[in-house]
Amino acid sequence: MNRDEVVGFLDEYLQISAFPDKSSNGLQVEGKEEVRRIAFAVDTTLKTIERAVKGRADMLVVHHGMIWGGIDYVTGVHYKRLKALIEGGLNLYAAHLPLDAHPEVGNNVELLRILGLEPKGPFGEYKSLDIGFWGEFEEPQPIEKVAQITAERLDATVRTYDFGKGEIKTVGAISGAGAFALEEAHRRGIDLLVTGEFGHADYLTAVDLPQSVLVAGHYKTETLGVKALMPLLREKFGVRTVFIDNPTGL
């Protein structure tokens, strides 16, 4: 399959141009014109690039790209990564906020789905756009049960902070660094915010609101979108796909 056809489809399907994002979304580094095998990963690291090249991938699709608003100097880690990409002829395609927010394959809708929930509406306003979703259980669930389901289905270490409700009916999902939505969750009566990471200041905000939170890891919560993209590209373009797992434990 021609690279530009794959890129054009991803740009349109993920609505790349619709998001005010510090990530330079889309094709960040140009490689081979013909694409037969696509690797998927959360992060652009030297190890991920090398594994993709070793696996004979022609394109690497990631959530966290290499370019965040531009590269001032091609030295150090930028040089190492760019050199590996160019020498391997590997196309690098990044989708940050567009992959968080997508209603079909996004990280946040997939976070709800691992709990058996479908989105009831948008949630998590970021730069005037909602990038998350909220869902609702038919009957309230103990926060411990929600945590157990999340841990099992995400294969993650999960922490809960039941500063608000311990019986959970409504859930708001924001993968990665989603604690910015704490006050919105409280204001809208969302019983539980499910996110990836939780800092010291976030803890204090949640206590004072009060707001219950479930934290499942930045990396783990953002494996979902790229994995959901894989069967879509396989079926549409007849390419081979592989997921490169490079967990950080964070």
MOLINNOR-V848731 format. One record per residue. RES is the residue in one letter. SS is DSSP state (H for helix, E for strand, - for the rest). Layout:
res={RES | RES}
ss={SS | SS}
This chain:
res={M | N | R | D | E | V | V | G | F | L | D | E | Y | L | Q | I | S | A | F | P | D | K | S | S | N | G | L | Q | V | E | G | K | E | E | V | R | R | I | A | F | A | V | D | T | T | L | K | T | I | E | R | A | V | K | G | R | A | D | M | L | V | V | H | H | G | M | I | W | G | G | I | D | Y | V | T | G | V | H | Y | K | R | L | K | A | L | I | E | G | G | L | N | L | Y | A | A | H | L | P | L | D | A | H | P | E | V | G | N | N | V | E | L | L | R | I | L | G | L | E | P | K | G | P | F | G | E | Y | K | S | L | D | I | G | F | W | G | E | F | E | E | P | Q | P | I | E | K | V | A | Q | I | T | A | E | R | L | D | A | T | V | R | T | Y | D | F | G | K | G | E | I | K | T | V | G | A | I | S | G | A | G | A | F | A | L | E | E | A | H | R | R | G | I | D | L | L | V | T | G | E | F | G | H | A | D | Y | L | T | A | V | D | L | P | Q | S | V | L | V | A | G | H | Y | K | T | E | T | L | G | V | K | A | L | M | P | L | L | R | E | K | F | G | V | R | T | V | F | I | D | N | P | T | G | L}
ss={- | E | H | H | H | H | H | H | H | H | H | H | H | - | - | H | H | H | - | - | - | - | - | - | - | E | E | E | E | - | - | - | - | E | - | - | E | E | E | E | E | E | E | - | - | H | H | H | H | H | H | H | H | H | - | - | - | - | E | E | E | E | E | E | - | - | - | - | - | - | - | - | - | - | - | H | H | H | H | H | H | H | H | H | H | H | H | - | - | - | E | E | E | E | - | - | H | H | H | H | H | - | - | - | - | - | H | H | H | H | H | H | H | - | - | - | - | - | - | - | E | E | E | E | E | E | - | - | E | E | E | E | E | E | E | E | E | E | E | E | E | E | H | H | H | H | H | H | H | H | H | H | H | H | - | - | - | - | E | E | E | - | - | - | - | - | E | E | E | E | E | E | E | - | - | - | - | - | H | H | H | H | H | H | H | H | H | - | - | - | - | E | E | E | E | - | - | - | - | H | H | H | H | H | H | H | H | H | H | - | - | E | E | E | E | - | - | H | H | H | H | - | - | H | H | H | H | H | H | H | H | H | H | H | H | H | H | - | - | E | E | E | E | - | - | - | - | - | - | -}
